[in-house]
Amino acid sequence: MKATVSAAILAIGDELLSGRTKDKNIGFLAENLTLAGIDLKEVRIVPDEEPEIVAAVNALRARYTYVFTSGGIGPTHDDITADAISAAFGVECRHDDAAMELLGAMYARRGMEFTEARQRMARMPVGARHIPNPVSTAPGFVIGNVHVMAGVPQVFQAMVAAVLPTLSGGVPVQSRSVRSHFGEGDIGTPLGEIQKRHPETSIGSYPKFDGQNFSTEIVVRARTPEAIDAAITDVEAMLADIAARKVAPKPD
């Protein structure tokens, strides 16, 4: 069996923390990592402050197989991700020749001036590799195990599509769910015992309300169908036992 492959996401931007921008990238990447057999273990959001970005990048890249960042590689003064990533790796941040050519040619085709601000999008750490950007040309980059991508969702998604085939995945997590008509107060303790008996699984319970009644969706996740089946058998037996006890006549 392949080893577990782990990942973290670092979303960068004051606009995320203020609520002016609603993140659309974390969920997209999380779904695609799951399909690739990569376990997303942590998500952080940090402001446009270099010390905060450097500290987060260094902590995450030491702990997980892959780190993915979004935001802060545009043309404005507060787009400081490239500088912060360079600082985290202790290398110079400078205009990448190939990126300058790509962007220069794109703006020439559009009849637009390749201004100093636009040239900022060609800056990256020395030694970084490009992540192609088929949407707006300005590349992301990879250095070490850190993948630096744009914050604009359409561009971010295109970069993710380019990055995923280059990654080493693990065994994808599978899942099955069981609908319970009982609340978490009824199933909490016995469900905890089932989790202990099946440590190779992850069992979650998610309350639902349809406007009239409460129910709970029980989801069992594991990397093998055998592990899921064994846990589901115990979950169904637990629910049958609770149902039987609830309809059993009370003693006089």
Secondary structure, DSSP 8 states (H G I E B T S, - for coil): ----EEEEEEEE-HHHHHTSS---HHHHHHHHHHHTTEEEEEEEEE-S-HHHHHHHHHHHHHHSSEEEEES--SSSTT--HHHHHHHHHT--EEE-HHHHHHHHHHHHHTT----HHHHGGGEEETT-EEE--TTTS--EEEETTEEEE-SSHHHHHHHHHHHGGGS------EEEEEEESS-HHHHHHHHHHHHHH-TTSEEEEEEEE-SS-EEEEEEEEESSHHHHHHHHHHHHHHHHHHHHHHHS----
